[in-house]
Amino acid sequence: MKTADQRTAEGILFTDQYQLSMAQLYFRQGIHERPAQFDHFFRRYPNYGMHEAGYCVSAGLEWLLDWMQESRFRDEDIAHLRSQRTRIGGQMFGDDFLTYLREQGNFSRISLSAIPEGRVVHPNVPLTVVRGPLAMAQILETPLLNHLNYQTLIATKAARIREVSRAAMVLEFGLRRGQDRGANAGTRAAMIGGADFTSNIGLSHVLGYPPKGTHAHALVQVFLALGNSELEAFRAYAESYPDDCLLLVDTINTLESGVPNAIRVFEELRATGHAPMGIRLDSGDLAYLAVQSARMLDAADFSDVSIVLSNDLDELAIWQIQSQIVDEARRHGVDADSVIHRLVYGVGTRLVTSHGEGALGGVYKLVALQEGAVWRPAIKIADSPNKITNPGLKQVWRIYDQRGHATADLVTLEGENPHQEERIILRHPGDHSHHRVLHQNEISAIEPLLVEVLRAGQPTLPAPTIDAMRALRRADVDRLDSGVRRIMNPHIYHVSLSQQLWDLKQQLLSEMRPS
């Protein structure tokens, strides 16, 4: 049960001060109820230093919608706001504004369209579109970015790990190293992005998957401290879990003690009709140890058991391990594929923290404001061209070439239909000299990406399962060109504006810039 402080910190006050300051200003100006539209998007892919992403995977929407359903201004929240003071001691938020928040301060009049969770997404494409009363849509900015940016970041990292791991099982081990209870969000996103299972027991049961894990070094240390041996520790574990016996073999010496003792216990298990699961390597030269362990296991007729690798793995480390295994296997006369195919990757810290890129730069920008029956487009101008926003009410379309591969995401004005155009002009979002033209005979399909998920505060669709979101991810990644999927130096995927949206953007820029 949440404490009173937790309900305050995690409820509707889970936002930034400036959101409430702006909301009160809108109230004072009498425009707080005016319908507004905000777009949520990110400007660039995660860059991990030595390597970068060529696509992202959308995640976090279900938890955002759940939070919106539960959040409203309670008496306790109003009391906290009433206690805030200006620099000279006056009341920061007026009683009339606080009364408004108490009566109307919820998200029951907000509508959302979004690209569904699990789908591949790209920079400058609206992932989430928020429409509703200006004040409440403004207050929503911080919690929306908090819920969606982090899970999208982790789902993207997991998708890259899934890609480089090929058919191998991937286990998420990040709970101990995550950012407090945010690690639960990281676990969920990792499962969407490509992890098969997680060691996180609570989230496993929430999501409907069995938790996975083995023992730690402490188990062997306990037996050693009591005057016993590693072998006795392994036997005790096998006795407790005869059908789920996976032994951590690097507490003492992996090849001279751990693997031989594991093999001895596996032989004892097999003699009693049980099949061992495998061993785990958590330190040392993992590629070398994997090859040597495989040789020893094969010689004892345990070629079917798994070898779990852990210890600061990410997509680059796994890629390097696989490359080294090929060399090590050739040197020792071992079939490299037989080693690689039995591997399981336990990925923890570097996944849940998105090692190398700790945040997704997702932003939330006003794109239109309603005046009477007319929607007025809004634009943000900046010194950096890549920070100039795309104005107006929009739709997003994914265009597939004749091979069935995604060739571009096209952002259009609402009401445009690229199906009806013989030739589609794809304009670079910021560079007038770059554009492409596609004819319908070059296109196999055009798909709208934004889906209405919340109408006047009520979800319009049932929450998808993890399996359904994984299926979307797999299908989208499979339809990317191999260059876009590269771990290192990925090819740039085209995100483009329609000619009408480009023209509107240039018109607003011309009107707003000083002559």
ZALUMNU-97227 format. One line per field, with one value per residue (C-alpha): residue number from 1; x, y, z; residue in one letter. Coordinates in Angstrom, 1 decimal, padded with zeros to 4 digits. Example, Ala and Ser with C-alpha at 12.3 -4.5 7.8 and 13.67 -1.06 7.14 Angstrom:
pos: 1_2
px: 012.3_013.7
py: -004.5_-001.1
pz: 007.8_007.1
code: A_S
REM end
This chain:
pos: 1_2_3_4_5_6_7_8_9_10_11_12_13_14_15_16_17_18_19_20_21_22_23_24_25_26_27_28_29_30_31_32_33_34_35_36_37_38_39_40_41_42_43_44_45_46_47_48_49_50_51_52_53_54_55_56_57_58_59_60_61_62_63_64_65_66_67_68_69_70_71_72_73_74_75_76_77_78_79_80_81_82_83_84_85_86_87_88_89_90_91_92_93_94_95_96_97_98_99_100_101_102_103_104_105_106_107_108_109_110_111_112_113_114_115_116_117_118_119_120_121_122_123_124_125_126_127_128_129_130_131_132_133_134_135_136_137_138_139_140_141_142_143_144_145_146_147_148_149_150_151_152_153_154_155_156_157_158_159_160_161_162_163_164_165_166_167_168_169_170_171_172_173_174_175_176_177_178_179_180_181_182_183_184_185_186_187_188_189_190_191_192_193_194_195_196_197_198_199_200_201_202_203_204_205_206_207_208_209_210_211_212_213_214_215_216_217_218_219_220_221_222_223_224_225_226_227_228_229_230_231_232_233_234_235_236_237_238_239_240_241_242_243_244_245_246_247_248_249_250_251_252_253_254_255_256_257_258_259_260_261_262_263_264_265_266_267_268_269_270_271_272_273_274_275_276_277_278_279_280_281_282_283_284_285_286_287_288_289_290_291_292_293_294_295_296_297_298_299_300_301_302_303_304_305_306_307_308_309_310_311_312_313_314_315_316_317_318_319_320_321_322_323_324_325_326_327_328_329_330_331_332_333_334_335_336_337_338_339_340_341_342_343_344_345_346_347_348_349_350_351_352_353_354_355_356_357_358_359_360_361_362_363_364_365_366_367_368_369_370_371_372_373_374_375_376_377_378_379_380_381_382_383_384_385_386_387_388_389_390_391_392_393_394_395_396_397_398_399_400_401_402_403_404_405_406_407_408_409_410_411_412_413_414_415_416_417_418_419_420_421_422_423_424_425_426_427_428_429_430_431_432_433_434_435_436_437_438_439_440_441_442_443_444_445_446_447_448_449_450_451_452_453_454_455_456_457_458_459_460_461_462_463_464_465_466_467_468_469_470_471_472_473_474_475_476_477_478_479_480_481_482_483_484_485_486_487_488_489_490_491_492_493_494_495_496_497_498_499_500_501_502_503_504_505_506_507_508_509_510_511_512_513_514_515
px: 000.0_001.4_002.1_000.6_003.9_004.2_000.6_001.6_004.9_003.6_000.2_-000.8_002.0_004.4_005.2_007.5_006.8_006.8_003.9_001.7_003.1_002.1_-001.3_-002.1_-001.0_-003.4_-006.1_-005.5_-005.6_-008.9_-007.4_-006.9_-009.9_-008.9_-008.3_-004.6_-002.5_001.0_003.3_005.8_008.8_012.6_015.2_018.0_018.6_020.6_024.3_026.3_029.7_031.4_028.1_024.6_021.1_019.5_016.0_014.1_011.3_008.2_007.3_005.7_002.2_000.1_001.7_001.2_-002.5_-002.9_-001.3_-003.6_-006.6_-005.6_-004.4_-006.4_-006.0_-007.0_-007.6_-004.1_-002.5_-004.4_-003.2_000.4_000.0_-001.8_001.2_003.7_004.9_006.4_009.8_008.2_005.8_002.6_000.5_002.1_-001.2_-004.4_-007.5_-009.6_-007.0_-006.8_-010.6_-010.4_-007.8_-009.9_-012.9_-011.4_-007.9_-007.9_-007.3_-010.9_-011.0_-007.7_-007.4_-004.3_-003.2_000.1_002.3_001.6_004.1_006.5_006.7_009.9_010.0_012.3_013.4_011.1_008.0_005.2_005.1_002.3_-000.3_-002.1_-005.3_-007.3_-007.8_-004.6_-003.9_-004.3_-002.5_000.4_000.5_000.7_004.0_006.4_004.7_004.2_007.9_008.9_006.8_007.6_011.1_012.7_010.8_011.5_015.2_015.4_013.2_015.6_018.6_016.9_016.0_019.7_020.8_018.1_019.3_023.0_022.0_020.3_018.2_019.9_017.9_018.2_017.6_017.1_019.0_018.9_016.7_019.6_021.2_018.2_017.1_015.0_011.5_012.0_013.8_010.3_009.6_013.0_012.1_008.9_010.5_013.3_010.7_009.0_012.3_013.6_014.4_012.8_012.6_013.7_014.9_012.5_009.9_007.2_007.2_007.4_004.1_002.5_003.5_002.7_006.1_008.1_011.0_014.5_017.7_020.2_022.3_025.0_028.6_027.3_025.9_029.4_031.0_028.6_029.5_033.2_032.9_031.3_034.2_032.5_033.4_032.2_031.1_028.9_027.4_026.6_025.1_022.9_021.6_021.0_019.2_016.9_016.3_017.0_015.1_016.3_020.0_022.1_025.4_027.5_031.0_033.5_033.6_037.0_038.5_036.2_038.1_040.0_037.2_033.8_033.2_034.6_032.5_029.4_030.0_030.3_026.9_025.3_026.4_024.8_021.6_021.5_021.9_018.8_016.8_017.1_018.4_020.7_020.1_023.7_026.4_026.8_030.0_030.1_033.8_037.0_037.4_033.9_034.6_037.6_035.9_032.8_034.8_036.8_033.7_031.9_034.8_034.7_030.9_031.0_033.6_031.3_028.4_026.6_026.5_022.9_023.3_023.3_026.2_024.9_027.1_026.7_028.8_028.3_027.0_025.5_025.1_028.7_030.1_028.0_029.1_032.7_032.3_030.8_033.6_036.2_034.5_034.9_038.7_039.0_037.0_039.1_042.3_041.1_039.3_035.8_032.7_032.0_028.4_027.8_029.2_027.3_024.0_024.1_024.7_022.3_022.9_022.2_022.1_021.8_023.4_024.1_020.6_018.5_020.7_021.1_024.8_026.4_023.2_021.3_018.3_016.2_015.8_012.1_010.3_006.7_005.9_002.7_001.8_-001.7_-004.3_-008.0_-009.6_-013.3_-013.8_-010.3_-007.0_-004.2_-000.8_002.0_005.8_008.9_011.8_015.3_018.9_019.5_017.5_017.0_015.1_012.5_009.2_006.8_003.5_-000.2_-002.4_-000.6_-000.7_002.3_002.6_005.1_005.9_007.2_009.1_008.6_010.6_008.2_010.9_010.2_011.8_010.5_008.2_006.2_004.7_001.7_-001.0_-004.1_-006.5_-003.7_-003.9_-000.7_-002.6_-004.3_-001.2_000.5_003.8_004.8_007.3_009.4_010.9_013.8_012.5_015.1_017.1_015.3_017.9_017.1_014.0_012.9_010.0_008.3_005.8_003.0_004.5_007.6_005.5_004.1_002.1_001.4_000.5_-000.9_001.0_-000.9_-003.7_-006.3_-005.6_-007.5_-010.7_-011.9_-010.0_-011.2_-009.0_-010.3_-008.4_-007.6_-004.0_-001.9_000.0_003.8_003.6_001.6_004.1_007.0_005.3_005.0_008.7_009.8_007.8_009.0_012.7_012.4_011.1_014.1_017.0_020.0_022.0_019.5_019.8_023.6_025.1_027.9_027.4_023.8_022.4_020.1_016.4_014.5_011.9_010.3_007.6_004.9_005.0_001.9_003.5_006.8_005.0_003.1_006.3_008.1_005.1_005.1_008.9_008.6_005.8_007.6_011.1_012.0_012.2
py: 000.0_003.4_005.9_009.4_010.8_008.2_009.0_012.7_012.2_009.6_011.1_014.1_016.2_013.9_016.9_019.9_023.2_025.1_023.1_024.4_027.9_027.9_026.3_029.1_031.7_030.1_030.3_034.0_034.6_032.7_030.3_027.3_025.4_026.1_022.9_022.3_019.7_018.6_016.2_013.9_012.9_012.4_014.2_011.6_007.9_006.8_007.2_004.8_006.3_003.6_002.6_004.0_002.9_003.0_002.7_002.8_000.7_002.4_001.4_002.7_003.7_001.3_002.4_006.1_005.4_003.6_006.6_009.0_007.0_007.1_010.7_013.8_016.7_015.5_017.7_016.8_017.9_021.2_021.8_021.3_023.8_026.3_026.2_027.3_030.8_033.4_035.0_037.7_035.4_035.6_032.6_031.1_029.6_031.5_030.0_030.4_028.4_025.8_025.5_024.9_022.2_020.5_020.4_019.9_018.7_015.3_013.8_012.9_015.3_014.4_012.3_010.5_009.0_007.1_004.7_001.4_-000.2_-002.6_-000.7_000.6_004.4_007.1_010.7_013.7_011.4_012.0_009.0_010.4_013.1_014.8_016.8_018.4_021.5_023.6_023.6_019.9_019.0_021.2_019.5_016.1_016.9_015.8_012.5_011.6_012.1_010.3_007.2_007.0_008.2_005.7_002.6_003.5_003.9_000.4_-001.3_000.0_-001.3_-004.7_-004.9_-004.3_-007.0_-009.3_-008.6_-009.5_-012.5_-014.1_-017.1_-017.3_-016.8_-013.4_-013.1_-009.6_-009.4_-005.6_-005.3_-004.9_-002.2_-000.2_003.2_002.4_001.2_002.5_-000.8_-002.3_-000.1_-001.1_-004.8_-004.3_-002.4_-005.0_-007.7_-005.8_-005.1_-008.6_-010.2_-013.6_-013.7_-011.8_-012.5_-009.8_-012.0_-009.5_-008.2_-011.7_-012.6_-009.3_-009.9_-013.7_-015.2_-017.5_-015.7_-017.1_-017.3_-019.4_-019.1_-016.5_-016.9_-016.5_-020.1_-021.6_-019.1_-020.2_-023.9_-023.0_-020.9_-023.8_-026.1_-027.8_-027.7_-026.3_-029.8_-030.1_-026.7_-027.9_-031.2_-029.3_-027.1_-030.1_-031.9_-028.9_-028.2_-031.5_-030.4_-026.8_-027.3_-024.5_-024.0_-020.9_-022.3_-019.4_-018.9_-020.7_-021.6_-022.1_-024.7_-026.5_-026.6_-025.2_-027.0_-030.4_-030.3_-029.3_-032.2_-034.6_-033.3_-033.5_-037.2_-037.9_-036.1_-038.1_-041.3_-040.5_-039.6_-035.8_-033.6_-030.7_-027.3_-025.9_-023.7_-019.9_-018.0_-014.6_-013.5_-013.8_-014.1_-015.3_-016.3_-018.4_-019.9_-020.7_-022.6_-024.5_-025.3_-026.5_-028.9_-030.3_-030.7_-032.3_-034.8_-035.8_-036.2_-033.0_-031.2_-030.4_-028.2_-024.4_-022.1_-018.8_-015.8_-012.7_-009.8_-006.4_-007.6_-005.4_-005.7_-004.7_-007.1_-010.0_-009.2_-009.3_-012.5_-014.2_-013.1_-014.3_-017.6_-018.2_-017.7_-019.7_-022.6_-022.7_-022.7_-025.6_-027.7_-026.9_-026.2_-022.5_-022.8_-025.6_-023.3_-020.1_-022.0_-023.2_-019.8_-017.9_-014.2_-012.7_-009.0_-006.7_-003.3_-002.2_-002.9_-001.4_001.7_001.9_002.1_004.7_006.8_007.3_009.2_009.5_013.1_012.9_016.3_017.5_020.5_022.5_022.1_023.6_025.6_025.8_029.2_028.9_026.2_026.6_025.0_027.4_025.7_026.5_026.3_026.6_028.4_027.9_028.7_025.0_023.9_020.4_022.0_023.7_021.9_020.6_022.4_021.5_018.5_015.5_011.8_009.5_007.0_004.2_003.5_000.1_-000.5_-003.3_-005.7_-005.0_-003.1_000.1_002.8_006.0_007.4_010.3_012.9_014.6_017.1_015.5_014.8_014.1_010.6_009.5_006.5_009.0_010.6_009.3_010.7_011.3_014.0_013.3_016.4_016.4_018.0_020.7_020.8_022.3_020.8_017.2_015.4_012.2_011.3_008.0_006.8_004.4_001.6_001.7_001.2_-002.1_-000.6_002.6_002.2_004.8_004.6_006.7_004.9_006.5_005.0_007.4_009.3_011.8_010.0_006.5_003.9_002.9_-000.4_-003.3_-003.3_-005.5_-008.5_-008.6_-011.3_-009.0_-006.2_-008.5_-009.6_-006.0_-005.4_-008.6_-007.7_-004.1_-005.0_-007.7_-005.1_-002.8_-002.8_-004.7_-001.4_000.3_-002.7_-002.6_-002.4_-000.1_002.9_002.1_003.5_006.5_005.8_008.4_010.5_013.0_015.7_015.8_018.8_020.3_020.1_021.4_024.4_025.2_025.0_027.4_029.8_030.0_030.4_033.3_035.0_034.7_035.6_039.3_040.9
pz: 000.0_-001.0_001.7_001.6_000.4_-002.4_-003.6_-003.7_-005.4_-008.0_-008.6_-010.6_-009.0_-010.8_-013.1_-013.2_-011.6_-014.9_-016.1_-013.3_-013.7_-017.4_-016.7_-014.2_-016.8_-019.3_-016.7_-016.1_-019.8_-020.2_-022.7_-020.4_-021.9_-025.5_-027.4_-028.1_-029.8_-028.7_-030.5_-028.7_-030.8_-030.4_-032.5_-032.9_-032.3_-029.2_-029.7_-027.5_-028.3_-030.2_-032.0_-032.5_-033.2_-036.7_-035.3_-032.0_-030.6_-029.1_-025.5_-022.4_-023.6_-021.5_-018.3_-019.3_-020.0_-016.6_-014.8_-016.6_-015.6_-011.9_-011.6_-010.6_-008.3_-004.8_-001.7_-000.5_-003.8_-003.7_-000.2_-001.2_-004.1_-001.8_000.5_-002.2_-001.9_-004.2_-003.6_-001.4_000.5_-001.6_-002.6_-005.8_-007.0_-006.6_-005.0_-008.2_-010.2_-007.5_-007.5_-011.2_-010.7_-008.0_-010.3_-013.7_-013.0_-014.6_-018.0_-018.8_-021.7_-023.2_-026.4_-027.6_-030.8_-030.8_-032.7_-030.9_-028.5_-030.1_-033.5_-035.0_-034.8_-036.1_-035.3_-035.9_-036.3_-033.9_-031.6_-029.5_-030.3_-027.4_-027.9_-025.2_-023.0_-023.1_-019.3_-018.7_-022.0_-020.7_-017.3_-019.0_-020.7_-018.0_-017.0_-020.7_-021.4_-018.3_-019.1_-022.9_-023.2_-020.8_-022.0_-025.6_-024.8_-023.1_-025.7_-028.3_-026.5_-026.0_-029.7_-030.6_-028.2_-029.6_-033.2_-032.5_-030.3_-033.3_-032.1_-028.7_-025.5_-023.9_-020.1_-018.5_-015.2_-014.5_-011.4_-009.0_-011.0_-012.2_-011.1_-008.1_-009.0_-012.5_-013.1_-013.4_-016.4_-017.7_-017.4_-019.2_-022.0_-022.3_-022.7_-025.5_-027.1_-027.3_-023.9_-023.7_-019.9_-016.8_-013.3_-012.0_-010.2_-009.7_-013.3_-014.6_-012.9_-014.0_-017.6_-017.5_-017.9_-015.6_-013.9_-014.8_-012.8_-011.1_-007.9_-007.1_-005.9_-002.4_-002.4_-003.1_-000.6_002.2_001.7_001.6_004.8_006.5_005.6_002.7_-001.0_-004.3_-005.3_-002.2_-003.0_-006.5_-005.2_-002.8_-005.5_-007.8_-005.0_-004.5_-008.2_-010.1_-013.2_-013.2_-012.4_-013.9_-012.0_-011.7_-012.2_-011.8_-008.0_-007.6_-011.0_-014.0_-015.9_-013.2_-010.6_-011.6_-014.9_-013.7_-010.6_-012.6_-015.0_-012.0_-010.6_-014.1_-014.4_-011.0_-012.1_-015.3_-013.4_-011.5_-014.6_-014.6_-017.4_-016.3_-017.8_-018.0_-016.6_-016.2_-016.8_-015.1_-015.2_-017.2_-020.9_-021.7_-025.3_-024.4_-021.4_-023.5_-026.0_-023.4_-021.4_-024.5_-025.2_-021.7_-021.7_-025.1_-024.0_-021.1_-023.5_-022.3_-025.7_-025.1_-022.0_-022.2_-021.5_-020.0_-020.3_-018.1_-016.8_-018.4_-021.7_-024.3_-028.1_-028.8_-026.2_-027.6_-031.1_-030.1_-028.1_-031.1_-033.3_-030.8_-030.4_-034.2_-033.8_-030.6_-032.0_-035.1_-033.0_-030.9_-033.5_-032.3_-034.4_-033.6_-034.5_-032.0_-029.3_-030.4_-030.7_-027.1_-025.6_-023.5_-022.7_-019.3_-019.8_-016.8_-016.1_-019.6_-020.7_-017.8_-017.8_-021.6_-021.2_-023.4_-023.8_-020.6_-021.9_-025.1_-026.1_-026.6_-026.6_-026.4_-028.5_-029.2_-032.9_-033.1_-031.1_-031.9_-032.3_-032.9_-035.4_-036.9_-035.9_-036.0_-036.6_-034.2_-034.8_-032.7_-034.4_-033.2_-034.2_-034.9_-038.0_-036.5_-033.6_-035.8_-035.2_-037.8_-037.3_-037.6_-037.3_-038.8_-039.7_-040.2_-043.0_-043.6_-047.2_-048.3_-051.5_-054.0_-051.9_-049.0_-047.1_-045.2_-047.3_-045.6_-042.9_-044.4_-042.1_-043.7_-042.8_-041.4_-044.3_-046.8_-048.3_-050.1_-051.6_-053.9_-055.3_-058.5_-057.3_-053.7_-053.0_-049.9_-048.5_-046.0_-042.8_-042.7_-045.9_-049.0_-051.3_-050.4_-051.6_-053.3_-055.6_-055.4_-058.0_-057.0_-059.2_-056.9_-053.7_-052.4_-049.5_-047.5_-043.9_-041.4_-038.1_-035.6_-033.9_-031.5_-028.1_-025.8_-026.5_-023.9_-021.2_-022.1_-023.7_-027.2_-027.4_-025.0_-023.7_-026.0_-024.7_-024.6_-027.3_-029.5_-029.1_-029.7_-032.9_-034.1_-033.3_-035.2_-038.2_-038.3_-037.8_-040.5_-043.0_-042.4_-044.8_-043.4_-043.4_-041.0_-038.7_-038.5_-035.0_-036.2_-038.5_-039.5_-042.8_-042.3_-042.6_-044.5_-042.5_-044.8_-044.9_-047.5_-049.9_-048.2_-044.7_-046.1_-047.7_-044.4_-042.5_-044.9_-044.8_-041.0_-040.9_-043.4_-041.5_-038.1_-039.0_-038.9_-042.4
code: M_K_T_A_D_Q_R_T_A_E_G_I_L_F_T_D_Q_Y_Q_L_S_M_A_Q_L_Y_F_R_Q_G_I_H_E_R_P_A_Q_F_D_H_F_F_R_R_Y_P_N_Y_G_M_H_E_A_G_Y_C_V_S_A_G_L_E_W_L_L_D_W_M_Q_E_S_R_F_R_D_E_D_I_A_H_L_R_S_Q_R_T_R_I_G_G_Q_M_F_G_D_D_F_L_T_Y_L_R_E_Q_G_N_F_S_R_I_S_L_S_A_I_P_E_G_R_V_V_H_P_N_V_P_L_T_V_V_R_G_P_L_A_M_A_Q_I_L_E_T_P_L_L_N_H_L_N_Y_Q_T_L_I_A_T_K_A_A_R_I_R_E_V_S_R_A_A_M_V_L_E_F_G_L_R_R_G_Q_D_R_G_A_N_A_G_T_R_A_A_M_I_G_G_A_D_F_T_S_N_I_G_L_S_H_V_L_G_Y_P_P_K_G_T_H_A_H_A_L_V_Q_V_F_L_A_L_G_N_S_E_L_E_A_F_R_A_Y_A_E_S_Y_P_D_D_C_L_L_L_V_D_T_I_N_T_L_E_S_G_V_P_N_A_I_R_V_F_E_E_L_R_A_T_G_H_A_P_M_G_I_R_L_D_S_G_D_L_A_Y_L_A_V_Q_S_A_R_M_L_D_A_A_D_F_S_D_V_S_I_V_L_S_N_D_L_D_E_L_A_I_W_Q_I_Q_S_Q_I_V_D_E_A_R_R_H_G_V_D_A_D_S_V_I_H_R_L_V_Y_G_V_G_T_R_L_V_T_S_H_G_E_G_A_L_G_G_V_Y_K_L_V_A_L_Q_E_G_A_V_W_R_P_A_I_K_I_A_D_S_P_N_K_I_T_N_P_G_L_K_Q_V_W_R_I_Y_D_Q_R_G_H_A_T_A_D_L_V_T_L_E_G_E_N_P_H_Q_E_E_R_I_I_L_R_H_P_G_D_H_S_H_H_R_V_L_H_Q_N_E_I_S_A_I_E_P_L_L_V_E_V_L_R_A_G_Q_P_T_L_P_A_P_T_I_D_A_M_R_A_L_R_R_A_D_V_D_R_L_D_S_G_V_R_R_I_M_N_P_H_I_Y_H_V_S_L_S_Q_Q_L_W_D_L_K_Q_Q_L_L_S_E_M_R_P_S
REM end
